[in-house]
Amino acid sequence: MVKPTVLFDEVRVRDVMSSPVIEASDSATIVEVAGLMRKYGIGSIIITSNGKPLGIITKTDIVCQVVANGSDPNKVKARDIMTTPLQTIEPDIVIEEALSKMNRLKLSRLAVVYKDKLVGVVTIKDILQVTPEILSIVREKLKIGGAAAYPSSNPVEGYCDSCGEWSDLLVRVEDQLLCEECRLELEGKEKFSAPK
């Protein structure tokens, strides 16, 4: 039986997001918020008021805004340190778009909202868990039918112009020497941005 092929531009946010969402009230103390993080083994909590998502608190927020300032976590409320507005994405968006938005906003997670309701959270870690499988599929496709994809040069050794990692399979693409991973990423982006 042939396993169905999954490509990067076919994986949606809903396929990788965490759900249900762990929430805390904006009136919760930081001790309560940190307790929820520990209990559920997570690095962030969505902050709500009357069921409506308002913002987010991460472990880093607690360390930088409470602990480092010497504030009493029993007295600081979630509303005092939460990041707002809450950055969101819809569940039907492809994960490449989610990554692009995270990169643009310098965030590692987005709240997933459907019809104004909070349905999940997607993190870079969630996306990276499916990426190796996708990269191996694309790599196989290149071996089978894509040998002519980068015909202009033979592989060389050196540092990749995109990621800076050492590779013995650098190939010139336009004006850059790219490793296999960066070539695959570039090909995925070109495929995603090509008019349909």
N, C-alpha and C positions, 0 to 999 in steps of 0.2 A: 504494500500500500504506500502510495506517495504522500509524503507529508506536505500540506499546503504551504506555499511560500509566503512569508510575511516580510514586507518591506518597510523601511523606516517611515515612508510617507503614508503607510496604511495603519500604523499603530496610533491609536487615539489616546487622549488623556484618560478617558474612562477605563481604558485597558490596564493602566499602570497606577492610577491614583489609590490612595489609602482612604478607606471608608469603613465604618462611620467615622465622623470627625469628633475628636475630643475637644470639648468647649469648656470655657469658664466664664462666669459673669464678670462684667467690668468692675463690679464691686468686690470681687474676690481679692484676698491678700496675695502677695507674692509667695508666701509660704504655701498657700493652698494651690497656686498655679504650679509651683515647683513640685509639690506632692503629686499632682496629676501627671506631670512629665515623668517622674520616677515610677509611678504605678503602672503607666502604660508603655514605658520605655521609648518615649518620643522626645524630639528636640524642640517642639513648638506647640503652642496652644492657641486656638482661635478664641478671641474674646468677643462676647455677645452681650447685647442688652435687650431684654424682652424677646429673646430668640433671634434677633437680627444681628448678623455678623458685623462687627465694627473695626476690628483690628487683629493683630497677632502679636504674641510674645514668644521669643526664642530664648534658649539657654543663654546665648550671648547677651541678649537684652538684660537678663537678670544679673549676670556677672558685671557687665559694664555700667548699668544704670542703678543697680541697688548695692551689690557687694562692694564694688570698687569705690563707691561714694560713701561707704560706711552707713548706709541707711538701714533702718530696722525693717526687715522683710515682713514682719507682722503688722506693720503700720502702712506700708506702701501698697496702694491698690493697683489692680491690673490696668485700669484706665489711665494711671499716671505714667506708665512706661510703655504701653502698647504702641506698636507701629501702626499708623493709620494715614491715609485710607488703606483698607485691605485690598491688596492686588489680587485680581481674580482672573479666571479663564474658564471657558465652557468645556464640558466633557467631550464634545465631538471634535474638538480641535486636534490636529495631528501633533505628535510629541515634538516634532522639529520646531513648530511654531511656539510651543510652550518653552522649549530651550532658548529660542531666540528672544522671547519676552523676558525670561529670567536673566539672560545675559545683558540685555539692554537696560534692565532696571537694577542690575547687580544684586539679584535675589537668588536664594537657593530653593524657594518653595512658593507655590501659588495656591490660593483657595480655589476650589472648583465649585462653580455656581451654575445651577440649572433652573430656569424660570424663577429667578430671584431667591432660590433656596440653596443653602450650603449643602453640597452632597459629598465633598471629599477634599483632600489636599494632595497635591502632586509635588514631589521634590525631585531634585536632580538625581538623588540616589535611586528613586523609583524608576526614572528613565534609564539610568545607567545599568540597571538590572536586566533590561531587555536589549540593550545596545549590542553586547557581544554576539548574541544570536543573529541580530540583523547584519552586523558587520561580516560574520562568517558566510551568510547567504550571499551578500553582495560580492565578497571575495571569490566565492565559487562561480558566480555569474561572470566575473571578470576573467577567470581562468578558462571557462568554457567558451564564451562568445565575445569576450571583451578584450582580447589580446591586442586589437588594433586601437583600443581607446587612447593609448598614449604611445603612438608608434615612433615619435620623433627622436627618442634617445634611449640608449642602453642604461640599465641601472648602474649607479655609482655609490661609493661610500661617502658619508659625511653627516652633517647636521641638517635636519629638515628646516627649511626657511619658514615654515608655518608654526610648528610646535616646538622646535628647538631640540628634539630628541635625536640621538644617533641612530642611523640606519645604514644598512649596506644595500638597500634597495631604493635609493633616491632616484626619481625620474623627473626630468624637466617638464613642467607644465606651465605654459605661457612663460613668465619670467622668473619662476621659482623652482627650486629643487624640493620635491615633496616626497615624504615617506608614504608607504602603502596606506596607512591609516588616514592620513590627510588627503590622499588622492580619493579614497573611498568616500570620505566626508564631503569633499568638493563635488564628486559625482552625484551624491545624494542631494546636495543643495541645488545643483544644476537641474537635476530631474524634477525636484520639487518646484523650482521656480519657472520651469519651462511652461509656455502657454499650452493649455489643454483644449 
